[in-house]
């Protein structure tokens, strides 16, 4: 994923408008699909209150015109009677306007709720949403250099602001349209010449605004939006790596880097400011001229006594109301351009999620089917039917019964697997750029250690087995009971702040995944405490709150303690999904003890192996002390001449 986006492609304005409308339809669809009755009710409420608000403003203008006429004629009783009517109209206007704001706010909140959940469902899908296949859009987008950057800002900020802007513009358009329908007749009846002049003036202003400012302003705002996102991303990265920066004593370097990023943001912000200033100057002058046009048009008739002063007041109200609709684009161009930018950024995210949710990472087949004879049509399959042709992705199949009831049945079978790096420019484990393949089996009772120089593809092979990476060729057939421990464990935050309880950290991912994976039955407090003691984290229970101790664990735990916490999670997950001897389980460890001392590492491995007598273990590590805990070593090394991986037992 890139930190910056390519510049927005310049297209005709109508194409930008159509793309923005398509993006808004995508955002609006979840609301009407999930809650059609509520969506229609809220939308109609906003529309009706906007119409009522417009009609009351028309009534207010009529009463005010009558009051002006009474004042001109010095009719005291008529003047005060109209002032009383105006007070009642003001009360009605306040009530309807408040109700309109309430309905619009409820629509925005409901719309944001459904749209955000729909985006999160695509960004973090569960297997059921992909017909049983494993999808990791949040991960695959991070590896894709062409994917849109900063999905967090697009989901949290762009979506919220696009919804709010859409509702505000819709309210304004509805009110102005109602006013136009009412006042255009009044204006045309009083002065057809004024009505025609207004039409020509509005067409002129709209044409100048769209042709002179549209493309440049949309592009400038798009650049600023991307720069803002990258600046925030740099600050978040610094916050996440604060300790490393402090150890390097690199505060000055990072400040200089942030100032460079900020200077680029300011450069584009100034450009945007200049365009907005020019557009604003034209808009203000264009709008202010309309303040004198009605009087200039009607003054001769008034001086001749053909119209009264109240009619002049009505002309101003009618002229202004008709102008608001005819010059809607010109007067609201800043908001329209901002909405276009946000909508197009959301459309980029939607398109990327649509591609990522193609579920190409894994393809499952019928239970017990052999990978060399399976009817796999994935482009990544390399089997007898492909005649050795290298394809685009690795074919991964699962069998829920693999390893159950037969110690001779392989829990993992890798055939001719070659892995393409996320950059798409290098085959991992290659010589002179030539792709290489690997084949091996892992049976129950096997503890395999993957060794080799850095960058050869050890972690990449584990990611392919786990289903995270799929680019390459070959096939992988494995049990469905797979547990993966990364080198840097994930510590989730709480619902309201960064702090969370020790119990929540231990039960992850069961609590978040809502029972879709992980722990089937919530362990007792005694079991949780026993596991913590087993992995050497019993000291965390010394707090009076025990398992309910709530802190920011990302700050409180060292690297080694985090890895021990990950082992505790693994043991708890195996309690829920495996037998006492780990029957049918495959555990993948990617340097999962690299931050632990050798004594702690030995304790963790012995505890794990005692649970995996009928399961299997595949580890990646560089320490020689790991050899004693494995009965097979697979040496990944470039072979002379053909770039293959060699296996050494």
N, C-alpha and C positions, 0 to 999 in steps of 0.2 A: 504494500500500500504506500503510495506516495504522500509526502507531507503537503505538497501543493498540487493544485489541479491545473490542467492545461487551460489556456484562456478560452473563454466562452466563444464558441463559433458564431461569427456574425451571420445572421440570416435576416431575411425580410421580416418586418415587424409582425406581419400577420402570422408568420410561422412561429415566432416567439410566443405570440398570444395563444395560438392553438396548443403549443407544447405546454404552456403554463396551465391552460384549462384542462388538458389531459392529466397533468400532475395533480391538480386539485381534485379531479374526479377520482383518481386513485386514492387520495387521502380521505375523501368523503365517503367512498364506497363502504368501508367497514361499519360506519355508523348506521347506514340504511340497511346493510345486510344483517347486522347483529340485532339492532333494535329499530325495526322499520316504523312501528307505531309511534314510539317516543321521538324518533327523528322527525317524522312528519309533523307531530304535534309541536315540537320546539321550533321547527322551521316556520310553520304557519303562525305561531305566536309572535315570532320576530317580525314576519311580514305584516301581520295584521296591526301590531302595535306601531310599526313604522308608517303604515297607511293612515292609521288614526292620528298619529303625531302630525303627519303632513296636512290632514284635513283641519286639525285644530289650528295649525299655523295659518292656514288660509282664512279660517274664521277670525283669528286674531287680527290679520291684516285688514279684513273687511270692517271689523268694528273700529279699528284704529283710523281707517279712512273716513268712516262716518263721524268719528270724533273730531278729526281735523276739519271736516266740512262744517260741523256745528261751531267749532271755534272760529272759523273764518266768518261765519254768519252771525257770530256773537249770540248764539242760541244757548243760553245757560242751562236750561233744563235738559235739552237734548245732549249737551256736552257731558253733564254729570251722569245721565242715564247710560251713555255709552262707556263712560269710565267704569261704572259698576259692572256692566256686561264684560268689559275687558278684564276686570279682576277675577270674575268667574272663569273666563277663558284661561287665565293664567293658572288657576288652581287645577283645572282639567289638564292643562299642558304639563304641569309638574307631575301629576299622578301618572299620566300616560308615558311621559318620558322616563320616569323611574321604572315603570313596568317594562318598558322597552329595554332599558339597560339590564334589568334582571333576566328577562328572557334571552337576551343576547349573551349574557354571561353564562347562563345555564347551558346554552347551545355550545359555546366555546369549550366549556369544561367537559361536557359529554363527548363532543367531537374529539377533543384532545385525548380523552381516556381511551376511546375505541381505536383511534388512529395510532396512538402510541403502543397499545397492546398488539395491534396488527403488525406494526413494524418490528416490535420485539419478538413476535412469533416467527417472523421471517429471519430476524437477526440471530435469534437463539432458539432454533426449532428443536422439538423433541422428536424422537424417531417416528412416532405415529404420524406426525405431520408430513412426513416424507415417505409414506407407504412402507414403513419398516426399515428404510435405508438410513444410513448415518450421514447427517449433513452438519457441517461446521462452518456456516457462512461467516460468523464473526472471526473465525480463524483463517479461513481461506482468503477472505478479503484482505487480511493483514499481509498475506504472502503475495498477493497479486499487485504488481507494480502499477497496473492500470486501474485499480479500484479507487473509488472516491475516498479521499482522506477525511479524517475527523467525523466518523459516523456519530460520535457522541454529541457533537454540536448540532448536527443535522436532526437528530432525534429529539434532543432536549430543547434546543433554541429555535432552529429554523421551522420545525413543525408547529411549535406553539405560536410563533409570531405570524406564520403564514395563515393559520386558522383565525387568529385575532384580526389580522388585516383583511381577510376575506369577508368576515362577518361585518366589520365596520364599513367596508366599501359597499357591500350588499345593502346594508341599512341606508346608507347615504343615497345609493342609486334608487332604491324603492321610494324613499321620501321625495327625492327630486322628481322622479317620474310622475308621482301623484300630483305634485305641485305643478308640473308641466302640463299635465292633462287638464288641470283646473284653470291655471292662469293663462295658458296659451290662447284659450277662447276669449278671455277677458282682454288680453293684450291685442288680439287681432280685431276684436270688436271696437276697441277704443281707437287703435291706430294700426291699420294694416301695414303702413309704411314702417313703423317701429318694429313690428314683428319680422318683416322681411329683412330689414337692416340687421337685426339680431342674428338671423339665420346665417347671413353672409359673414358677419363678424365672428361667429362661433366656428364656422367652417375654416376661416382663415387662421384663427388661433390654434385649432386642433391640428391643422396641417403643418404649421410651423413647429409645434411642439413635437409631434411624432417624427417628422423628417429631420429636424435639426438637433434634437436632444435624445431621442429614444435609444439608438444603438450605443452611443457613447456613454450615456448615463447608466444603462444596464450593465455594460461591460465594466465600467469603473466600480460599480457597487459589487459586482461579482468578484473582482480582484480584491477589494477591501474585505469582503466576507471571508475569502480564502486566507488572506494575510492574518486576519483576526484569529481564525481557527488555528493557524500554525503557531502564532504567538502564544496562545493559550496552551497548545500542545507542548511547546518548549518549556513553559512554566511547570506544567504537570510532570514532564519528564525530569526536570530538575528536582522537584519535590520528591519524586519517587527515588531518586538516586542521590539524595542530599548527603548521606554518609560517605559515599564514594567520592563525591566532589570535595567534601571536607578533608578526607584522607589525602587526596591529591593536592590539597591547598589550591584549588582551581577556581575559587570564587571570582577572582578578577577575570579569568579566561571566560567563564560562563556569563559573567556580566557583559563582557564585550560581545559574546555571541548573541545574547538576548537583545542588546542594544542594536546589533546589526539587523536582527529579525524585526525589531521594532521600527528601525529606520525605514525598512522596506514597506512596513505597514503605513508609516507616516507619509512616505512618498506617494503611495496610491491613495491615501486618504486626502492629501492635498489635491490630487488630480480630481478625485470625486467631489471635493469641496468646490473647486472651480466650476465644474460642470453644473453642480447643484445651484451654485450662486448665479450662474448665467441663466439657468432655467428658472430659478426663483425670481430673478429680476424681470425676465420677460413675463412670467406669470403675474407678478404684482402690477406691472404697468398695464398689461392686457386686462386685468381685472379692474384696476382703478379707472380705466377709461370708461367702463360701463357705468360708473357712478354719475357721469355727466351726460352720457348719451341720451337717456330718457328726457332730461330737462331740455337738452338742445333740440330734440325732436318735437317736444310738446310745447315749448315756450311760445312759438308763434301762435298756436291755437289758444293758449291761455291768455296771451296779451290781447287777442281779438275777442275774448270773452266766450269762446266756443266751449271751453271745459272749465270745471271748477277745481279748486285746490285739492279737494278730496280725491278727484279723479287722477290728479297728478301723483298723489300718494299711492293710489292703487297701481298706477303705471309703474312706479318704482318697484313695488312689491312683485307685480307680475313680471316685469323685466328681469328682476333678480332671480325669481324662481325658474323662469324659462331658461335663463342663462346658465343656471347650475346644472341643468341636464344637457343642454347643447354643448357646454364647455366642460363636461364632466372629466373627460380624459385630460384636457389641458390643466384644469385646476387641481386634479388629483394625480398628476403624472408621477410625482415623487413616490407616493404610496404604491401606485401601480407598478413602477419600475422595481421598487423594493420587493413587492410581492412576487413579481416575475423571477427575480433572482433566487428567492427562497424556494419557490415552487420548482424551478429547474434544478436546484441543488437536491431537493427531495426526490425529484424524478431520477437523477443520477444514482442516488442511493437505492431507490426502488428497482431500477434496472440492474444494478450490481447484485442486489439480493435475489432478484429473479434468476440471474445466471448462476449464482452460488447455490441456490436451492434446486438446481438441476439434479442434485444428489448423485454426482458422478464419483463421489469418494468411495463408495462401496456398493457392491452388487451381491445380494444374497441369493442362495439357491436352495433347492429342496434338500431336506435333511438327508444326510448320509450320501450325498452325491459326490463322486470323485472329481477332483479338480481337473484332471487330464481328460475326462470324458464328458464334462459338464457342457451344457448347451449355452455357454456364456458368450453373449454377443457384444459385451462391452469392448470398446476399442482398445482397452488395455490388456485384454486376455492374450496370453501367448501359449497356445496349446497345440495339439496335433493338427487342428483344423486350420491354424494360421500359417503353418509351414515356417515358423520362426520369424515371421515378419514383426518388426518392432512397431508398437502402436502407441497411443497417447496416454493411457492410464493403466494402473495395476488393477487386476481383477481380484477383489477380496470377497471370499465367501465364508459363511459361518455355519456351524452345525451344532445345534443345542445338545446333541447326544454324543458328540465327540469326547472321548475320554471316559465315558460312563460305562462301567461294566466290563471294560477291556483294557488291561494294562499295556497291550501291544498296539492299541490304536493311537496314532499320533494326535497330540493336542495342537500341533502347529506343523504345517507343511508348506515350505517355501519352494517355488519352482521358477527358475530363470528370471529372478527379480532384478531389475535394474532401475535405479531411482534418478529422476531428473530433478535437479535443484530448483527451488522456487523461481530463481532468476530465469530458468529456461535455457541457460547457456552452458551448463556444465552437468555431466553425468557423474554422480558421486561414486567414488571407487573406480576411477578411470585412469588410463594411461594415454597421454597425448590426445585427450578428448574422446577416446573410444569408449562406448558404453560397455559395461560388463554385467553379467548376471550371476546370481547366487542361488543355490539349491541346497536345502537341508531339512531335516525333520527333528521335531522335539517331542519326545514321548513322556508319559507320566513317570515321575521320579527323576527327570533330567533337570540339571541345573547348569545352564550354558552361560559362559562368560564371553561376551563380544569384546575383542581387543583389536588394537590397530592404531596407527598414527592419527592425530587430530585431523579432521576434515575428510577422512576416508569414507564416512557414511554410516558410522555405527548408530548414532542417534537417529539418523534418517531412516535406517532400516527398522528401528523400533517404532518410529512414527508411522511408517507404512504398515507394519503389523497391526498397530492400534487403529488404523484407519484414518489417521490425520493427514498423511500425504498420500496422494494417489497418482501423481504424475510419473510416468515411467512405463515399464512393461513387465510382463510375467504374471504370476498368479500366487495368491496366498490363501490357504485354507486353514481355518483355526476354529477352536472352540469359542462359544459365545461368552463364556465366563472369563473375561479378560480384565485384569487390573493393571493400571499404568501409574507409576510414580515418577514425576518429572524431577529434575534436579532442583528447581525452585518451586516449592509447593505454593498453592494459591490459598490465601486467607481472606474469606469473604467479609464484607462489612455488614453492619447491622442495618435494620430497616430505617432507623431515624438518624443514625450518625455512624462514624467510623468504628465505634466500639461495638463489640458483640460478646456473648457469653462463651465460656470455655466449652460448655455443652454444645452450643451451635457449631463451634469449630470442629469438635470431634465428630459430630453427626454429618457434617458436610460430605457428599452432596445430597444426602437423603432428604433433608429438610427443604432445600431449594428445589429439588427435582420432583417433589410431591409424590414420592414412591415409585417413580418411573425407573429408578436404578438405585443402587447402593443398598442401604440397610432395609430389610423387609419389615422387621419388627423392632421398635425402639428398644435399645438395651436398657437394662436397669442401671441405676446410679452406681451400684456396686461393681457392675461389669465395666462401666466407663472408668471408674477409679482404678480397677485392676489393670486395665490396658495402659493407663497413664503410668502406673508404677512399672509395668513390664518394659516400656520403652524408655524408662529413665526420666519421666516428667512428673513424678510424684510430688516434687516440690511445688508445682503449680497449685496443688490442693491445699497448701498451707494457709491460704487466705480464708478468712472467716466465711466468705460466700461460697467457697468450694467450686463446684461445677458451674455455679451461676455467676462467678466472677466475670465482670464485664469491663474490658479495657480494649485499647487499640492493639491487638496482638501483633500487627505488623511492626510496631515500634518496640514491643516488649520482648519478643522472641528473637534469639540469635539464629543464624543460618542453620546451625546444627539442631537447635530446638525445633525449628520449623520442619526439618526433615524427620525428626523423631515423631512429631505430631502427625505427619503424613503416614508414617508406619502404623501409628495407632489407628488412624482412619482405615487403613488397609485391613488390619486385623478385625475391626468391627464389621467392615463390609463382607469379609470372608465368613464371619459368623452368620450373616444373613443369607449368603448365596452359595456357600460351599459346606461340605461335610466336615467332620472333625479332622480328616486327613487331606482336606483340600481337593477332593475328588473332582476331576474335570476342570480345574482352575489353571489358568496361565497368568503368571505375574511378570510384568515387564518393568525393570528398574533402570532408569536413565541417570546413572551417577547419583542415585538417590541417597547415598551416604557420604558424598564428597566433602561435606562440611563437618562431619562427625570425626571424633578421634577413633583410633583403631579398636580400642576396647569397646566403645559404644557400638561401633560398626559390627564387631563380632557378635555382640549380644543381639542386635537387630536381625542379623542374618540367621543366627541359630534359632531364634524365636520363629522366624518366618519359615525356615526349612522344616521345623518340627510340625508346622501346619500344612506342609505341601508334600507329604509322603506319597500321595497319589495325584499330585498336581505337578506343575513344571514351572521353572524359573528361567528367565532370560535377562541377563544383566549387562550393562555397559559400565566399564570402569577402567581406570588406569593403574590403581594401586596393586602391587604384587600381593598384598595381604588378602585380596579377594579370591585368589586362586584356590585356597583351602576350602572354600564354600561352594565350589562348582566342580562337577565331574566331567565337563566337556568345555573346551575352549575353542572358539571359532575365531581364527585370526583373519581379520579383514585387511588385506594388503594387495597392492597392485602386483599382478603376476607379470613376469617379463614377457613382452611381446603381445599378449592378447588382452591385457587389462582385466583379468578375472580376479575373483575373490577366492582365496584359498582357505580351506578348513583344516585345522590341526587339533587333534584330540589329545 
